[in-house]
Amino acid sequence: MMNVPLTLPADYWQSLTIKKRDIEFLHTHLFEVETPLTVTELVTVLVEERIRSEKESLLKKRKGKGKLYLPKEHYQTGDELAFPALDWQKGQVTAVRPGVNPEVESFDVLTVTMEDGSERLFAGGLAEHRLNEEKVPDDADGQTDPDTIVRDYGAELEQKLDAALKDGDELVRIAGRWFPRALLVDVNAGHLNLAEAVLDMAEGEPLPTEALMKDVELPQGVNKNLGEFSLNYALQEDPRFDEVGPVGQVLWCLERLEPDGVREVPAFLQYTPIEHDRTALTKDMLALEAELDDELSEVDIAPGKALKEVVISLTYPHWRAGTLPISARVRSFFPTAYESPRIRFTLIDGKTGQKMPGWVVRENRYVYGLRDWYQAQELIPGSLVHIRHGDQHGEVIIEAQTHRGKRDWVRTVIVGADGGLVFAMLKQVVTAEFDDRMVLAVPDADAVDKVWEQTRVSGRPFEQLVHNIMRELTKLTPQGHVHAQELYSAVNIVRRCPPAPLFSLLATKPWAVHVGDLHFRLEDSDGEEA
């Protein structure tokens, strides 16, 4: 039989609006399958239903008021027919008589007057015929191929569908999966208290829902998937519990047992926004900003070949807080989640294989849990940390290129008798590779912390702070120059600051004179001593 291709408008999927009937269809589908589905899975279901619906609509439109001609059916004089095999031409039955064919038991011969006035003969009541299968229109050029549509428009459709599902209250979501609220099993306070006791005994180690189900006895006979989803939803709605699993894994932890640096942003990472003119940044400044891997920088990395490893240089705030930045370049190495703001995963020392608990704090874009490792490796601000994908899902390998301690000339931060910072080139014992422009030895971190706190309390203007630190740094070179990267590292000793506000200051203030290759000298001024 000749199929009629379904042609949709070129922007059909881009301009698709999620309608009430779409949500109702998905609601019914979830009732039927009794399995929670992700928005990605639901988009596939919706696309297939939209294609089916559009084809059915086209078929009805083609048939119009006439019956669809199928040789197996019996027709009467006066019936109006539509003929798919004849490009949907229409005609009216004007006569019916018995057919004669020794090879066929019985059939009718229909005389049909077509739209153009011609008469044609067709068979009726013919049980066996290749045209008896009613076919819907098929795809002419891939426009209605579900796999192609999901590949090309899936991300946009997921956003639209997710927003539409959130607007309703008939479906609920947990760990990225949707399910009808009406099918949820009742999980009461007693069940939740038992779950809390189990997690208490785990002493902060996250547990999967399956482990909790062993002690939280839900009604017998409940579908396992439905029971787990119902318990997950009840735990999600209770503030005592925190879902901390990466995509594809549901893990539960008691919120009160999470590390302080996970529940609250460490003081050294807290940033008070600094007004600046981003348009003032030069091409070289923008390139350096991307290289510095500061999690506060709004930098987009163009899609390209997946990186096997990244190497970042520790800043003082992250070194002191025991954290790593999740910058645009680093992001793909760490697990993410559909909803969980905090994700528990495993850090692995690339040299020893030692496993350590790590936490991704998504909203504030940092990884927590490295303080002890930094101390064990004897790292300092400016040390280089290598990051690689682990062999297992939810594992990340970190490594420092350590060596036997040797004395090397490095910039050193000292707190003077007046409580101000002094930078000096001194010989320090160094045990790991470092970035020459980022390195800062800190012999007395507690004393530097006091300067950090004094800076926060005093409210000293950012420009004055930068000016004073720049003056100290220029004393370390015969030329009296300081590189923008060196200044960035030093400023973050006393105040959390991403590159852009600092670079904007250097680009717009007359006291900062660019001498080439992002080196700056300080114009004579009456700036206050540090």
PANULO-714935 format. One record per atom (N, C-alpha, C): residue in one letter; x, y, z. Coordinates in steps of 0.02 Angstrom, whole numbers, plus 50000, padded with zeros to 5 digits. Example, Ala and Ser with C-alpha at 12.3 -4.5 7.8 and 13.67 -1.06 7.14 Angstrom:
2
a506604971650390a506154977550390a506604983550390s506424988850354s506844994750357s506455000250394
END
This chain:
530
m500424994050000m500005000050000m500445006350000m500225011349966m500595017549962m500505021550026n501055022850063n501025026950124n501085034250107v500745038350145v500785045550135v501275048450185p501805051750163p502305054450209p502005060050252l502205060050315l501995065250362l502515070750361t502325076650342t502775082450341t502555087450394l502995088750441l502845093650494l503185100250479p502935105750506p503265112250496p503995111850518a504425115650486a505145115350500a505305116750573d504905121050605d505045122950674d504585119350724y504285113850702y503795110450744y504075108750813w504665105650815w504925103450880w505245109150919q505525114150884q505805119950920q505265124050954s504695124750920s504155128950946s503625124950984l503765118550997l503275114251030l503075117051099t502435117451111t502175119451177t501885113351212i502095112251273i501835106551311i501115108151333k500655104151309k499945105351323k499675100851378k499085102551400k498775098551453k498685091251432r498495090151369r498395083351345r499055079351345d499615082851336d500265079451339d500395076951410i500265081251459i500375079251529i499905073651548e499285074151526e498795068851541e499015062251511f499275062451450f499505056251419f500085053251458l500575057451478l501145054851516l500935052251584h500435055551614h500175053251678h499885046251671t499495045251617t499205038651604t499755033451590h500255035551552h500805030951536h501155028651600l501285033251646l501625031351708l501185026751750f500535027851749f500075023351783f500135016251755e500195015851689e500205009351656e500865005551668v501425009151665v502065005751671v502275004651743e501975008751790e502115008151861e502865008451876t503215012551838t503935013451847t504115020851841p504445023651891p504655030651887p505125031651828l505035037151791l505435038451732l505755045351736t506345045951707t506685052451703t506355056751650v506505063251652v506215067751602v506475065951533t507085063251529t507355061051464t506935055351436e506765050651478e506355045051456e505645047351438l505385052151476l504715054651462l504695058651398v505235062151381v505265065851318v505215060951260t505565055351265t505525050251212t504815047751203v504485046451260v503785044151257v503345049451226l503445055751246l503035061251220l503145062151145v503765061851122v503915062651051v503565057251010e503595051151034e503275045650998e502515046550996e502225049051051e501505050251053e501315056051007r501705061251006r501555066950962r501575064750888i502065060750871i502115058350802i501505054050785r501325049450830r500735045250819r500115049450811s500045054550855s499455058850853s499415062850789e499995065450767e500005069450705e499845065050645k500095058950645k499945054450589k499205052650588e498935051350646e498215049650650e497795055550627s498015061650647s497645067550626s497675068450551l498265067250523l498325067850450l497905062650415l497885056650442l497495051250412l496755053050411k496505055750467k495805057850470k495665063450421k496145067950417k496055073650372k496035071350299r496455066450283r496475063850215r495835060350198k495585056450246k494965052750234k494365057250228g494385062850263g493825067450262g493195063950288k492645064850254k492015061750275k491945054650247g492375052850200g492325046250169g492615040750211k492395034650196k492675028750228k493335027150194l493795024150233l494425021950204l494305015550165y494495015350102y494385009450061y494865003850081l494584998250101l494964992150114l494604986450079p494934982450038p494604977049999p494194972250042k494374971250105k494024966350147k493334968750168e493194975350165e492564978050190e492014977250137h491384977250162h490794977250118h490524984350114y490354986550054y490104993350044y489424993250009q489064998750015q488404999249985q488395005249937t487895005049893t487795010649847t487705017149888g488075022249868g488025028749902g488605029949950d488975024749968d489545025650013d490085029949980e490365034650019e490925038749995e491565035750022l492035034649977l492665031249994l493265035649980a493795034450020a494445037750008a494945032249993f495365033349941f495815028149916f496545030149928p496855027849983p497555029549998p498035027849941a497915022049908a498375019949855a498335024349793l497815028549789l497735033149732l497835040349754d498325041249799d498475047949824d497875051249856w497475047049891w496905049349930w496345052449887q496285050149826q495705052349786q495065049649818k494515053149808k493875050949836k493395049149779g492905044849798g492395042849749g491775040249785q491245039349747q490605036949775q490405030349741v490185025549783v489965019149757v489285020049722t489265018449657t488645019249619t488295012649603a488665007149612a488355000649599a488764995249634v488404989849655v488734984149686v488444977749656r488894973249632r488654966849604r489134961349627p488904955249626p489324949649645p489894948749595g490474946949619g491034945749575g491084938349557v491394936849501v491464929949478v492204928649465n492474923949506n493174921849497n493244914949528p493384909849487p493414902949513p493924902249571e494434906649574e494954905949625e494754909349690v494224913249688v494004916849749v493304914649766e493184913049830e492534910249850e491974915049836s492004921149861s491484926149848s491774933049860f491534937949821f491744944949831f491274949349792d491304955749805d490884960649771d491304964649721v490954967149670v491274971749623v490934978549632l491324983449650l491064990149662l491184994649601t490654997949579t490745003149528t490765009849565v491325013349556v491435019649593v491545025349544t491155030649555t491245036749515t491735041149553m492325042449521m492845046349553m492705053849550e493115057649586e493025064949590e493065068249521d493475065249477d493565068249410d493025066049360g492525062149385g491975059949342g492075053149311s492685050449315s492815043949285s492535038449330e492405032549298e492175026749336e492715021449340r492775018349400r493275013149410r492955007449449l493235001549439l492974995649474l493464993649529f493174991849588f493574989649645f493254983449676a493634979549710a493384973549744a493164975249815g492644971749838g492414972449907g492284965549937g492314964950002g492194958550035g492734953450019l493344955850003l493894951449984l494344950550045a494304944750077a494654943750141a495404944050134e495684941350081e496404941050072e496624945950018h496984951050039h497234955949991h497774960150025r498294961849986r498854965450015r498674972550038l498114975250015l497914982050033l497464982250095n497354976350125n496884976250182n497174979250246e497824979950251e498134982650312e498094990150311e497764992950361e497705000250365e498355003050393k498685007050352k499335009850374k499275017350383v499625019650435v499645026850447v500215029750407p500215036150396p500755039350357p501425038150390d501935037050348d502605036150376d503035042250362d503665041750386d504115047450382d504435047950313a504415054050286a504695054950220a505445056150221d505695060050269d506395062150267d506715062350336g506465058550383g506765058450449g506495063650496q506035067850473q505745072950516q505395070050577t505125064150568t504725061150622t505045054850649d505705054350643d506055048750673d506205050450746p505935046750794p506015048450865p506745049250887d507175044650865d507875044950885d508205051450861t508065053250799t508345059450771t508095065550808i507445065650823i507145071350858i507435072150928v507485066550964v507755066851033v508485069051031r508855066750981r509555068750975r509625076250961d509215078850917d509285085850896d508945090850942y508375088750971y507985093551010y507855091251081g508155085651100g508015082751166g508125087451224a508695091051225a508865095351282a508345100851291e508145103951235e507645109351238e506965106651260l506775100851234l506135097851252l506135095751325e506695093451350e506735091551421e506615097551466q506905103251449q506795109251489q506055111251490k505745111051431k505035112951427k504605108051467l504735101651459l504325096551493l504435096851568d505055097751588d505205098051660d504835103851692a504835109651658a504475115551685a503725114251688a503455110951637a502745109551636a502555104651691l502965099651703l502825094751756l502865097851825k503325102551834k503385105951898k502775110251913d502465112951861d501885117151871d501275113251896g501265106851882g500705102651904g500855099551972d500345096452001d500445093152066d500245085752065e500085083152006e499885076152002e500485071551999l501055074051976l501665070151972l502175072952021v502565068452051v503095070652096v503765068252070r504305071652089r504975069952064r505445068752122i505855063652114i506395062252161i506975059452122a507575062252134a508185060052100a508095059952024g507715064951999g507635065651927g507105061251896r506735057351936r506215052951909r505525055251930w505045054651884w504365056851896w503895050851904f503375051951946f502895046651958f502245049751984p501675046451971p501035049251994p500995049252071r500795054852098r500725055452171r500215050452197a499695049152158a499155044852181a499385037652193l499945035552162l500175028752170l500675027752227l500865033252259l501365032752312l501105028652371v501545024652398v501385020852459v501455025452519d501025024652568d501045028852628d501675027252669v502085032352679v502675031852722v502565036452781n502495033652841n502315037752899n502925039852940a502795043452994a503335046053038a503755040353067g503425034853083g503795029153110g504315026453062h504115025952998h504585023652947h505185028452942l505045034952943l505575039952937l506035039852998n505765038753055n506185038453116n506645032453113l506405026853086l506825020953078l507395022453029a507225025952975a507735027752926a508265032252957e508055036853000e508525041253034e508995037253079a508715032353114a509125028253159a509645024253120v509455021653063v509925017853022v510495022352998l510325028352975l510835032952951l511265035553008d510975036153067d511365038053126d511915032953140m511725026653135m512205021353147m512755021153094a512595023753035a513095023952981a513605029552992e513475033953041e513945039253061e514155043753003g513665045752964g513795050452910g513955047352843e514015040652841e514135037252778e513475036552741p513405039452681p512765038952645p512585031752628l511935030452628l511695023652613l511175024052557p511155018852515p510645018652462p509965016852491t509445018552454t508765017252477t508655009852492e508945005652451e508864998452460e509094996252529a509634999352555a509874997552622a509384999752675l509065005552665l508575007952714l507945003652713m507775001152655m507154997152648m507174990852692k507774988452707k507834982352747k507574983452818d507624989552843d507394991052911d506734994952912v506594998452858v505955002152854v505444997552822e505034994452861e504574989352836e503934992552808l503904992852742l503304995352709l502804989652702p502174991052686p501674985752679p501894980252632q501734974052649q501914968452608q501544968652541g501874965852491g501554965452425g501654971652383v501994976752409v502104982852372v502644981752319n502524984052258n503024983752205n503674986852229k504244983352219k504884985652246k505064992652221n505004993852156n505165000452129n504705005852158l504065004152164l503585008952192l503745010352265g503935005152303g504105006052373g504715010452382e505225009352342e505835013352347e505695020652328f505295021552275f505145028352254f504745031952308s504275028552338s503855031652390s504285033552450l504745029152470l505185030752526l505645036552508n505905036552447n506335042052424n505965048652428y505345048652406y504965054952406y504845057352478a504675052752523a504555054652593a505195057352625l505755054252610l506395056552637l506565063452609q506415064452545q506565070852513q506175076552546e505555075152567e505135080252596e505285081552669d505715077552700d505895078352771d506575081752776p506615087552809p507255091352810p507825087752846r507685082452882r508215078752916r508675075152867f508405073652807f508755069352760f509005073352700d509565071252674d509865074452616d510045069152564e509795069952503e509965065252450e510605067652418v511135063552421v511805065852401v512115061552346g511715057552311g511985053252259g512085056752193p512585054552154p512675057252086p512125054752040v512115057251978v511625055051929v511635047451923g511035044551927g510975037351921g511035033551986q511155037052041q511235033752106q510895037952160v510485034752202v510155038252257v510495036252322l510775041152357l511105040052421l510825044952472w510705042452532w510415046652584w510905047652642c510895053752668c511325055552725c510915060152770l511075060052834l510765064752880l511105071552872e510705076652862e510975083252850e511435085452907r511255083952968r511655086153026r512325082553031l512415076952996l513045073352998l513515075252941e513295079652897e513735081852843e514255086652870p514855086852840p515385091352864p515155098652861d515425102652907d515245109852909d515395113252843g515955111352812g516155114552749g515725112552690v515265107852701v514795105852649v514135109352659r513915109752722r513275112952737r513315120452731e513905123352744e514005130552739e514645131952700v514655137152661v515255138952623v515805141052671p516395137952667p516945140052710p517085147452704a517295150452759a517405157752760a517885159952705f518395156052691f518895158052642f518625158152570l518065154652559l517775154452491l517195159352483q517005162652537q516435167252532q516655173652496y516255175552448y516425181152405y515885186552408t516105192552423t515655198352420t515765201652352p515245201652309p515335204152240p515655211052238i516115211852191i516475218152181i516265220952113e516015226952113e515795230052051e516395231052005h516305229551941h516845230451893h516565230651823d516975233051778d516785233551707d517115227851669r516735222651656r517025216751623r517235218351551t516915223151520t517095224951451t517805227851447a518085229851503a518755232751503a519305227451496l519125221051507l519625215751504l519875214751433t520525214451426t520825213351360t520785205951341k520945204551278k520945197651255k521405193251296d521995195951312d522475192151353d522215191051423m521865195851451m521575195051517m521035189751518l520625189651467l520095184551463l520395177551456a520945177051418a521275170551410a521565168251477l521875172851514l522155171051579l521605169251628e521045172851625e520485171351669e520265164051660a520225161751598a520015154951585a520525149851611e521165151651609e521695147151631e521735146451707l521485151451743l521565151551816l521075146951852d520575144451819d520105139551849d519795142051914d519595148351914d519245151051972d518505149451965e518215146252016e517515144152011e517035149952007l517255155952026l516815161752024l516815165151955s517255163151912s517295166151845s516745163351801e516405167751765e515885165651719e516205164451651v516545158751647v516915157051586v516595150851555d516475151151490d516215145451453d516765142351411i516815135751415i517315132251375i516975129451313a517245131051254a516955128651192a516985121051189p516455117851164p516465110451159p517055108151118g517345102751139g517925100051104g518055093051128k518645090651113k518835083951133k518855083551209a518575078251237a518555077451310a519265077051338l519385080751391l520035080851422l520145074551464k520735071751462k520905066051503k521155068151571e521415074251575e521695076651637e521725084251637v521625087251694v521735094451702v522205095451761v522585100851757v523045102551812v522875109551835i522725110151899i522555116751926i523055118651980s523115125151990s523555127852041s523145130252100l523325127952159l522945129752219l523005137052237t522455140252252t522475146952280t522445146352356y522625151652390y522625151452464y521935149652492p521385152652467p520725150952496p520575143452491h520705140352434h520555133152427h521055128852467w521675130952469w522175127352509w521975127452583r521745133252606r521565134052677r520915130452693a520445130352647a519795127252659a519795119752645g520335117252614g520345110152596g519865108552539t519855112852489t519365112252434t519715112852367l519335111352315l519545112352246l519005116152209p519185120552163p518675124252125p518365119752071i517725120652059i517405117352002i517315122751948s517835123651910s517815128651856s517525125451793a517445129351741a517175126851679a517605121151651r518255121751658r518715116751631r518725110351674v518585111051738v518625105451784v517965101751791r517415105151774r516735102851790r516605095551768s516835093751709s516655087151683s516975081451722f517475082851763f517815077551800f517445075451864f516985079751887f516645078351950f515915076551938p515645072151980p514945069951971p514455075651980t513895075051947t513355079851955t512725076051973a512165079551980a511545076352000a510965080051968y510365076851967y509775080151940y509565085851985e509555084652050e509295089552097e509745090852157s510095085752180s510465086252243s510955092052242p510915096652291p511395102152294p512085099952317r512105094252353r512735091652378r512805084252357i513385082352332i513485075652305i514085072452340r513975066652367r514515062852398r514835058252346f515505058352342f515855053952295f516515051852326t516945048652288t517575046052315t518165049152279l518625051952318l519255054452292l519785049052301i520215048152252i520735042952255i521415046152243d521885044952288d522575047252279d522875043352222g523085046852169g523345043552110g523975039552122k524355041152174k524975037552188k524875031552234t524495032552287t524425027252338t523795023152330g523295025852294g522655022452289g522205023552349q522425027652396q522025029152455q521365032352435k520815029852465k520155032652450k519945037452506m519645043052485m519435048152532m518735050552514p518325051952564p517655054652548p517705061752522g517355063152469g517335069852441g516625072152432w516535078652429w515865081552421w515885086952366v515425086552320v515325091852271v514765096352297v514915102752306v514415107652326v514235111552262r513705109352230r513545111652162r513425119152158e513005121652202e512805128752198e513405133352203n513875131652246n514445136052257n515075133752221r515005128352183r515515126152136r516205124752168y516195120552218y516835118352247y516775111152271v517345107952278v517405101152304v517705101552373y517395098252421y517635098452491y517905091652512g518415091752555g518655085552584g519395084252575l519795089452558l520495088252542l520995090952592r520755093752648r521225097052694r521755092152719d521555086352742d522045081452768d522525079252713w522275078552652w522705076452596w523215081852580y522995088152580y523465093652568y524035093552620q523845092452683q524355092452736q524825086452728a524535080652712a524955074752704a525445075452646q525225079052593q525665080052534q526125086052544e526025089752599e526415095852614e526365100952557l525755101852531l525645106652477l525605113752506i525725118552462i525675125552480i525265129152426p525035135252439p524685138952386p525135139552324g524865137752267g525255137552206g525455130652185s525375125652230s525535118752212s525055116352157l525305111852115l524905109352059l524565102852078v523925102352063v523535096352077v523265093652010h523415087351997h523185084051936h522515080551950i522035081351905i521365078351913i521215073951854r521005067751867r520845063051814r520195059351831h519895056351780h519295052251791h519495045751825g519085043451872g519205037051903g518955031351859d519145025251878d518925019351840d518185017851851q517935019651909q517235018251926q516825024651928h516175023851915h515725029551919h515725032351990g515785038951997g515785042052063g516475042252095e517005040952056e517685041352082e518095046252041v518515050252075v518945055152042v519655054252069i520135054052025i520835053152045i521175059952050i521515061152105i521905067252113i522625065252129e523085069452107e523785067752118e524205074052118a524695074252163a525185079652165a525865076652148q526235079952105q526895077452086q527395079152141t527385075052193t527815076352251t528515073452241h528975076052279h529675073652276h529995074852345r530605072552352r530965073752414r531035081252426g530905083452486g530925090552500g531585093752482k531555099552448k532155103252431k532025110652442r532545114252457r532475121452470r532485125252404d531995129852397d531935133652335d531725140752352w531935145452308w531725152352318w531005153252295v530575155152341v529865156352323v529615162552360r529095165552332r528785171152366r528485168652432t528615172352484t528405170252551t527995175852583v527465173952616v527015178852648v527175179052722i527325184952746i527485185952816i527035191452843v526805190652905v526405195852937v526885200052979g526925206552962g527375211052997g527145212653068a527575216253103a527415218153172a526805222653176d526675226453122d526105230953121d525455227453098g525515220853087g524915217153066g524795217252992g525255220352952g525185220552880g525555214852847l525405213652784l525745208352748l526385210752717v526885206352719v527525207752687v527685201852641f527885203252580f528075197952533f528825198052523a529135192252528a529855191852522a530035185552484m530605185752447m530865179852414m531325176352463l531105170552489l531495166952539l531545159652518k532055156252544k532125149152530k531665145152576q531255140952545q530785136852582q530855129552559v530695124952603v530705117952584v530065116552544v530165114252483v529605112952438v529605105452421t529005102452423t528955095152412t528525093252352a528295098152314a527855096552257a527935101852203e527765099952141e527785104652085e527315110552100f527505116452075f527085122352086f527125126952025d526645131552023d526625136651971d527025142751996d527525144751957d527965150151979d527595156551994r527055157951957r526705164251967r526155163852020m525995157752041m525475156952091m525745155252160v526365152952163v526625150252226v526705155652279l526505153852340l526565158252399l526665153852460a527265153852486a527375150052548a527075153952606v526745150352651v526405153552708v526655150152772p527195152552801p527475149352861p527005149452921d526595154652927d526145155252984d525435156852958a525065151452943a524395152352915a523915155552965d523995154053029d523545157053079d523625164553080a524235167053074a524355174253074a524045177453012v524105174052954v523815176652892v523055176652898d522775171652931d522055171352941d521805177452979k522195179753027k522005185753065k521985191853020v522455192352973v522455197852926v521825197452881w521655191252862w521045190152822w520445192852859e520385191152923e519815193252962e519815200752972q520405203652983q520455210952991q520235214552928t520435211752871t520235214752807t519485214552799r519185208952818r518455208252812r518095213152857v518335213952918v517995218352966v518105225652949s518705227352927s518865234352914s518485237352857g518295233152808g517945235752750g518385240052706r519035238652707r519505242552666r519305242152593p519285247652556p519095247652486p519545242852446f519235239452399f519595234552359f520175237752322e520065243552294e520605246852256e521205248252300q521085250452360q521635251952406q522015245552425l521635240152435l521945233752452l522395231452396v522155231752335v522555229652277v523165234052269h523075240452276h523625245152269h524185243552318n524005242252381n524505240952432n524875234352420i524505229152400i524815222652387i525265223152326m525045226752276m525445227652216m526105231152232r526075236152276r526685239652295r527185234952330e526925230452373e527365225752406e527675220852357l527285218552309l527535213652262l528055216552214t527975222852195t528445225952148t529145226652178k529185226252244k529835226652277k530265220452266l529935215052242l530285208652235l530675208052170t530585212652123t530925212152058t531315218652045p531885218052012p532275224051996p531885228951951q531465226151907q531095230451861q530495233851895g530305231451954g529725234351989g529075232551955h529065226751921h528465224451886h528145218751925v527485217751913v527135212051941v526645209551888h526615202951880h526165199951832h525465199651861a524955200251818a524255200051841a524105193651878q524395188051857q524275181651890q524575181551960e525165184351968e525485184752034e525065189052081l524805194452054l524395198852095l523735195552115y523445191752069y522835187952084y522945183152141s523505179452139s523655174652192s523755178252259a524095183952258a524245187552320a523625190852351v523205193752308v522605196952334v522165191852370n522135185752343n521725180652374n522005178052440i522575180552460i522835179052527i522415182452581v522125188252564v521765192152615v521035193352598r520845192052534r520145193052515r519975188652455r519405185352460r519185181052403r518985185552345c519325184352289c519205188552231c519335184652167p518855184152122p518965181052057p519385185652013p519635183151957p520085187251916p519765193551887a519135193251864a518845198751826a518865205551863p518635206051926p518665212551959p519375215251965l519855210851977l520555213051983l520815215351916f520695211451864f520945213251798f520625219751773s519985220451788s519635226651768s519955232751801l520145231851864l520475237251900l521135239051867l521525233951850l522175235151818l522085238551750a521535236951716a521435239751649a521165246851649t520895249051706t520555255551706t520855260751752k521295258751798k521575263651846k522245266351821p522325272951826p522945275951800p523565274051839w523495271851900w524095270051939w524375263151921a523995259351881a524235252851857a524425253551784v525075253351769v525305254451701v525525247851670h525205246151615h525365239851581h526015240651542v526495236151554v527145236651520v527245230851471g526705226951461g526745221551412g526685214651443d526365210151406d526285203151427d525975202451496l525475206751509l525095206851573l525535208351634h526115211451623h526515214051678h526315221351689f526295223351752f526095230151769f526605233151818r526695239751811r527085243351861r526635248351895l526825250351954l526415254851994l526645262051983e526185266251960e526325273351951e526385276452020d526865281052029d526935284352094d526275287252117s526085285852179s525455288352206s525535289252280d525015291852310d525015292952383d524645287452419g524655281452391g524285275852422g524545274552492e524105272552535e524265271152605e524695264852610e525165264652657e525595258852666e525195252952690a525405246852668a525065240852689a525235239252762
END
